[in-house]
Amino acid sequence: MEPVQEAQSSKAPPAAASATTNGQIRYRSPSSAELLEGQSTSPTEQQNLELDNHKMLKRPGLRYSHESFGDKIRRYKGVLLIVSVPLLLISFVLFIMPVNNSASLSDFRNRKVPSDRDSPRSYAVIFDAGSSGSRVHVFCFDHNLQLVHIGKDLELFKQLKPGLSAYANDPREAANSLQTLLDQAQAVVPKDLRPKTPVRVGATAGLRALKGDASDQILQAVRDLLKHRSSLKSEANGVAVIDGTQEGSYQWVTINYLLGNLGKEYSNTVGVVDLGGGSVQMAYAISETDAANAPKISGGEDTYVKEMHLMGTKYYLYVHSYLHYGLLAARAEILKVSEGSSNPCILVGYHGSYTYGGTEYKAFASSGSNMDECRRIVSNALKVNESTCKHMKCTFGGVWNGGGGDGQKNLFVASFFFDRAAEAGFADPNLPIAKVHPAEFEDAAKRACETKLADAKPLYRRVDEANLPFLCMDLVYQYTLLVEGFGLDPWQEITLVKQVKYQDALVEAAWPLGSAIEAVSSLK
């Protein structure tokens, strides 16, 4: 590197002197002022400098040339690119930006949310048109069929009373009763997803019990409502009376989905008993062997066993629905046994009637309610001693009980079971679940049956006044149904369930979620 050293040793302006850092010499280039100052040399010095430069050019390895403008561009092209690209982008944005800023904001606000083809979320709106009232559930799922928050909750849940069956003589008014719920449900679904969001109306035992074509007329009025006053995706078969086995299987799917049991062995699932107003359902998973040995049902009814494929697992689900044995319907069956005479299940001091399914029944107790006598009448109403049972294990009315097994050992008991237990004081109404024993229904029934109607209100503040005369009857019926009807041990632990915790929120333990999972799955 000798030529470089010689070039550095040539005379330079004083301002270009070196600096010393950590014992090392660092050089800097002279400024233009320094170079001009260095050019003020005598003629003799100028001749010597030119001679030195001439000698340097003669030395091998040392090249001296004057850079052209093109050479400089090539040398600094990287820097030029870095600087010019952002400037070009800014210029382009300024060029295409509309002059009217308010118009551009309006365009942004009116821009549609990506459709469900691009969005991983799907919604479902499910109406539960029960005998005691109408309820609407709105669910949102991600692409893995996991629930997604709608606001702070994992579902929108709204309800009102009475149910559709209360409008048996006015189908249009029955349909209009759902309008408020429909508006609330539709409001939480993004506008561009509404035409692709399935809406279902599942009427249960209340409409099943109506006479003549009243049920069909109400359902048609509901279809017309959805068609003309909703932008949701409705289909003719999406508005129907669902049979009890559908209701029971959906309920089983709901609770096991929320508990995270789907996809596991059937022995790791829980069984479900759902006591509605018009019917009661039992559902639980059984083994393939028990499913193969299930008896056939005569009269064209559904079979006892449904085969379901969920989360990559095949389940054989025993499910049966008992029409007329929901809590409200059972009152009518119990009053039928007394045939208009004094009934020992009615609280002392009440002398009136009870109406269900358009039929009125006399309801009074001359000598007051009596626990033992009431239980005898309830057993007759349930037909627990039905002699037509031809199977090894039966519930009441000669119905096969599914054979029992691991899928039934852990029972979740829902709907009116939870409500009455909370009202009677042995379940905390502020908690979503309660661990109890069937015997606790019996203890609560004894206290209620010993209470006069005049004393009942301050003792049972949570019970609606219309239900107070039937509190003894309801609790006796629930105990008898569990122990004599379904054959549970009085001290077997069962779980009363109203809601199930899922992720960080509580979700209603009701059949509509099972229906929603099926509806959204069919869109995939």
Secondary structure, DSSP 8 states (H G I E B T S, - for coil): -HHHHHHHHS---GGG--EEETTEEE-----HHHHHHHT---HHHHHHHHHHHHHHHHSTT-------HHHHHHHTHHHHHHHHHHHHHHHHHHHHS-S-HHHHHHHHHT-----TTTSS-EEEEEEEE-SS-EEEEEEEE-TTS-B--BTTBSSEEEEESS-GGGGTT-HHHHHHTTHHHHHHHHHTS-GGGGGGSBEEEEE-HHHHT--TTHHHHHHHHHHHHHHHH--SB--GGGEEE--HHHHHHHHHHHHHHHHT-TTS-GGGS-EEEEE-SSEEEEEEEE-HHHHHT----STT---SEEEEEETTEEEEEEEEEEET-SHHHHHHHHHHHHTTS--TTS-BT-EEEEEETTEEEEEE-SS---HHHHHHHHHHHHTTT-TT--SSSB-GGG-B-TT--GGGSSEEEEEHHHHHHHHHTSS-TTSSEEEE-HHHHHHHHHHHHT-BHHHHHHH-TTS-TTTGGGHHHHHHHHHHIIIIIS---TT--EEEESEEEETTEEEE-STHHHHHHHHHHTT-
